[in-house]
Amino acid sequence: MNLAQRGGHWLLRLAVAGRARRFARQASNLEKVQRLKLKTLLESHHRVADRVGRIDSWEAFQRRLPVTDFDHWRADIGHWRDQGRALVDSPLMRFQPTSGSTSAIKWIPYTRAFLDELDSAIAPWLSDLYRQFPDLGRGTHYWSMSWLPTDMRAQQGADFNDDLKLLSFGKRLLAGLTQSVPDAVSMAPTSEAASFATLAYLVADRRLAMLSVWSPTFALTQHDQLRAWRQELAAVLGSGDWGARREQLGFLPCPRQPRQAQLLQEWDGDNLAGLLARLWPRMALVSAWDTAAAAPWAEKLGNRFANAGFQGKGLWATEGVVTIPWQGRHVLAYQSHVYEFENLDDGTIVAPWALRDGMQVAPLISTGSGLLRYRMGDCLEVGESCHGVPSLRFLGREDGVDLVGEKMSTAVAQQLLEVMGNAGNGVPVSLVAMERADQGRRPGYVLLLEKQGLSSAEQHRMQAQAEDVLSAHFHYRVARDLGQLAPVSLCASADMREFYLHECRRRGMIEGNIKVEPLSFWRGDVALPGGAAPSPVAEAMV
């Protein structure tokens, strides 16, 4: 590692230390911090006074303002983008696109105040990372980018793609000194070109010590591309020339590492974990989502780096941050936004200092971007407090599907995936609702399964098993009895995860934001691998 990289780590640790100390020092004053943050936020929000008058307390805030979603703010954000009518008194830095995993693209205002809120979460997280994994300071890092669809790349600048842009300007400069992949990669004209360049830089970097991605499936797909591009990557790294990709990537300096190129040439495509260990012998930490439906993919990713540590991400979305990893738990990022929580048992809204161990809640955030009492649609379970700050475990999304009144929930879908996975039936990927699942006759559900080969007998048995699990839930059973829904069908493929991600991309979702969800709803016709028509056996057993 060169002197600039070593100095970058030292300076970055110094830069985040102040906010990390404040996070620890004020942890016992959660209520005081949150009430003060609300007061400051309301003073800067242009629309509140115009619409409901002055609000001078937490209690009045809850009483007089509604719980909202993106549709509530869509018109205001549209006016901000088109006419410059800001929601808050803070300089606008950019509009950030997001799609989540189940929705089309939304535009979130990123103001200076909002970025400062994110910085208040990143600083204690980074400081804690360096404390837990000291080897991070002895190598380079890769922080993933939120990949834009190819058709949006010509419209946007680099700020939209690079996750380091969540840091303040000074910290971003310091973090840039430690990065394995230059942020200019985000300006590649296509997603494929950006992905190829990213892999080239990563493979060229023997000092790589940290791999930080959001969805573990994103990293798994990158590794799969090593097989597809092995020879081309070896040629590029051996020559230091982009070759056939020069027209798309010529604006980037091409890495040259003949030794790493030789490792790729010698690799026969098997034992991927062995190759990764030889490419990146200093790997100290892998970081990705690891809860709910991401759990099996996180385990698979972690197994590819057996000698490195693994840390699950906190709960982040483009709209804001809820939890960060800190001192061994995922705790509320209480220094960032204003937080409330809906108790999912009785629908009441509680303050963060009123959370109790074991409660299941949905977070509402009010942020410097102008979104107030914004329902993120996540389900969390409250755990033990850590120095006065509640810890929270992500259980899944609240989004449900209701094709014909069956009221399918994420919890039921997750239960099905766990039952099928525990039975040794390959790796269940997602339960997908389709408008035309029964040769175009009826809507229904298809269980996507990552498994090599499936006999007719196995398929019938597994479909019957899946039907039993879903039929234990009243509304689904009624819809089946009435013939409104086709029986659940099953589609198995050795590369089902990649098919799922491809289908999400095809529907306009942003690469780096895509998570494999337990429950998905795909409108229109879907060309499943090998077809997935319900079997007569599954139909007869209902």
Protein Blocks (a to p, Z undefined) as FASTA:
>chain_A
ZZklmmmmmmmmmmmmmmmmmmmmmmmmmmmmmmmmmmmmmmmmmklmmmnopafbfklm
mmmpccddfklmmmmmmmmmmnopafbdcddfbdcddebjmbccddddddfklmmmmmmm
mmmmmmmmmmmmmmlmmcccddddddddfklmmmpcfklmmmklmpcfklmmmmmmmpfb
dfklmmpfbfklmmmmmmmmmmmmmkbcbdcdfblklmmmmmmmmmmmmmmmmmmmmnop
gkjmlmmmmmpccdddfklmmmmmmpgoiakllmmmmmmmmbmbdcddfehjlmmmmmmm
mmmmmmbccdddddddfkbcfbdceehiacdffklmccddddfknopacdfklpcehiac
ddddddfkopahiaehiacdddddeehiacdddfbdfbdcdfkonopafklmmmmmmmmm
mnonajafbdcddfblggolagcdddddddehjafklmmmmmmmmmmmmmmpmklmmmmm
nomaccddddddfklmmmmmmmmmmnopafklpccdfbdcdehjdddehijadcfklmmm
ZZ
